[in-house]
Amino acid sequence: MRVTASRTGRARLHGLYAITDAILCRATGLEAAVAAALAGGARLVQYRDKGEDADRRLREARALLRLCRARGVPLIVNDDPELARRAGADGVHLGRGDPDPGRARALLGPAAIIGVSCYDDLGRAREAAAAGVDYLAFGRFFPSATKPDAVPASLDLLRQARRELDLPLVAIGGITPENGALPIAAGADMLAAVEAVFGQPDPGAAAQRFARLFSH
């Protein structure tokens, strides 16, 4: 049985999904690094910060939202639906242990973009699709410096998800411009990257290299 999408907003989820990292962005500055990634072609940005300073996180999320709005790019908040609501962000990304998609939808509204980490678990992806999420993220596909202990996922899993689930699919985990064509060919609509964008001397140039994969 193929699970089909019902929200037309999902159609815009295509291209580079840039995920911030406080340490990697420290040298350039968070706003400058995200501005460069957007200029280079990032099509979705996730604000990811595990710090406990709620006021700082809110300020940063709002600052990134202004940058994203200027480019017409959605901003997603990692793990924290309440922060997404307070910042006015476009949505939230949820993993294991985070609020369930239904609670996030009730808080953020029907137009919010809600994504879920599915790791290497197609069953979790089926459940999330049935719950009305907007995209499904699988991975890691390659060795990852950001999450070296993450469970590996196969490109065959991505192909099966593409055949079965009519939702945007995100590939994450060790994705680079050099290997990114493989998950795209297997069905990924977006490539999520942390170090391959924000760990590079020029995040804008790194984003451009990713963007070229989708232009082909």
Secondary structure, 3 states (H helix, E strand, C coil): CCEECCCHHHHHCCEEEEECCCCCCCCCCHHHHHHHHHHHCEEEEEECCCCCCHHHHHHHHHHHHHHHHHHCCCEEEECCHHHHHHHCCCEEEECCCCCCHHHHHHHHCCCCEEEEEEECCHHHHHHHHHCCCCEEEECCCCCCCCCCCCCCCCHHHHHHHHHHEECCEEECCCCCCCCCHHHHHHCCCEEEECHHHHCCCCHHHHHHHHHHHHHC
